[in-house]
């Protein structure tokens, strides 16, 4: 008898929302509810950021690259201006280095707490979602008080910062940091002490240390697998080498480990900001940079998701002749090849979310039977599966 091979259903995740930087599509092949293979496709949407950059003057580009990602709108401009400052051999004022550090760490808290809330939503803990986003508001208020914006801050320029931190703002910032730390301590304990969350996330979506190195992942995705890397420490910039803080890494590699790393980094970020505010040097916040000489430079910054890298080349004119940007999701997303295969459908959404690839990019899901084009599961059905698993664990806890 001739054997007829039946195609397995495929879960297409994507195409993507055009406002995000991580332009990826995942095609998950499944056997029943178990993922047997995954194919990743990127660049479904191309906004031409690098090409547009080469049509702008050097001091206009920071405002452009802050739009690469709203949650990394300090990190991309920071990497870019550092690349140009390397070409022009710019010496930053000390106060500018500290202001850059404060804004970058406020953004880290904002991003990680946003992620925590959405992760709670994915597994059916909407109370965590509401708490986390409530406690994120004072952070956004501080960013607005410093830069004038809650997102896309527009505070960086070649040679320093556009906006300073007024001395009148410092006492309120210290008071707000104390309050944020108390609330985050409470939230972190509530999350990490919950036995259902332990059962739901531990052992799920494991990325081993070997696979983390093999896929060259970065940020919390790497540190959650025991790879102790952090640009702030390994290639210190701004004021990080003048402050006391620790790189947060744990070895387990599962979704719970990635959550723990982000929660620990929130507390470290508060520690960094508090020190930087207290040590904020007197003096100007920017230096005048008139011309960019011919040459090439690179800039690196530790964005909330990991290393952001920018390469810039100048021919001595007033525009970059080449600008290359690489966001952390570009290297983190392919690790799904290692972390998703063998997982159940109920665990796939939280495994995908664990590397923080922008949630609006991953909400368009459907499980389609290739033989009939029938939609077997859509995004809401997959989300329901994830929450049902949480409830099952809770009932038996």
C-alpha positions, 0 to 999 in steps of 0.5 A: 500500500502506498503511504500518503504523507499528510501535511501537518498544520502550520501556525503562521505568526505574522505578518507584522505591525508596520510600526515595530522594528522586529519585522518577523513572521514565525511559521510553527509546524505542529503535531497535534498541540506539540510544535515540531518545527519553526521557520522564521521570516523577517523584513516583511515591512521595510521603513527605510530608516537607514536610507532616510538617515543618509538624507538627513543632517547628522543632528537630525538622525537621533530624532529619526532613529528614536522611531525605530522602537518606541520602547528603545527610543533612548537606546537607538539614538544613544548608540547612534550619537556615540558612533558619530562622537567616535568619528569626531573624537568628542569629549562629553561633559560629565553632566551629559554622561550622567543625564544619559545614564538616568534617562536610559535606566528610566527607560529600562524600568519602563520597558521591563515593567511593561513586559511584566504586565503583558506577560501576566496577561498572556498567562491569565494574570490580568491583576499583574498586568494592571498593577505593573502598568500602574506602577510604570506611570511614575517612571513615565512621568519622570521621563516627561519631566526631564525630556518633555515626552513619555516616549520618543524622548528626543533628548540626545544630540551629538555632544550631549543632551538637549534637555537638562535635569533641573536641580528643582526636580531632583528631590522629587525624583528621589522621593518617587524612586523610593516609592517605585522601589517599594511598589516593585518589591511588593510586586516582585514578591507577589510574582516570584512567590506564587506557586502557580507561576512557578509551575506555569513558567519553570521548565517552559521554553528553555534556551540552554546556555549552549544554544544562547551562545550558538544563536548569539542572543543578547540582553535578558534573553542571554542573561536568563540562560547564564550568559553574563554579558552586558554592554554597560559593563563589558564596554562601559559608556555614559557614567556606568563605570562610575556607579555601583551596580551588578549584571543580573544573570541566572542559569536556568534558561526558561521563561521564569528565568527571563522574568527573574532577570528583568525583575532584578534589573528593575531594582538595579536600574533604580539603584543606578538612577539613585546614585546618578541623581545624587552624583550629578555633576555641575556644568553644561549638558552639551558641547558644541560640535560643528563638523563631523570629519571623514571616518567611521565609528560604531556605537553600542548601547544596552537597550532593555532587550539587549545590545543595540549597535549602530555603524556610521560612516562620514565623508566630511559632509553634513550627512552620513554616507552610510548608517547601519543599525542592528536591534537586539531582536534581530539576534534574539528572535532566531533563538525560537528555533531552540526554545519553541520546538517540543513545546505545547501550543499553550506554552508557545505564546509565553515562550515567544513573549519571553524575549520581548519581541514587541507584542503588537508584532506577535498578536496576529496568529492563526493555526491553519490546516494546509489541506483545507485552509480552515483556521483551526486556532486564532490568536484569542484561541491560543491565548485561551489555551495558555490561560486554561493551562494556568487554571489547570495548574492552579486547581491542582496546586 
